[in-house]
Amino acid sequence: SQRTVVIKNAALRAVGPFAAFPTKIIRNPDLSLGARLTYALLLSYAQQDDFCFPAQERLANDLNVTDRQVRRFLIELREKGFISWKQQG
């Protein structure tokens, strides 16, 4: 029998902003789950641009983790070559 995922929450079914999430990230066994979700969140912030600059506090709130965990995920992504950043200010 064929299995189908049904999205019951009307808000999630509504057309809205989505981020394409590369399978290279989704299936990467060298990345923690937190780093993968952080990457997806960064993609959602960047949308059509090649960059974004959300505060670590905002990322932490959106992911429901601590600022320290966000820093660890960001460093993990940078060390694997998936993101880079420049200090500002």
Secondary structure, DSSP 4 states (H G I P E B T S, - for coil): ---------HHHHS--------HHHHT-TTS-HHHHHHHHHHHHHHTTSS-----HHHHHHHHTS-HHHHHHHHHHHHHTTS-------
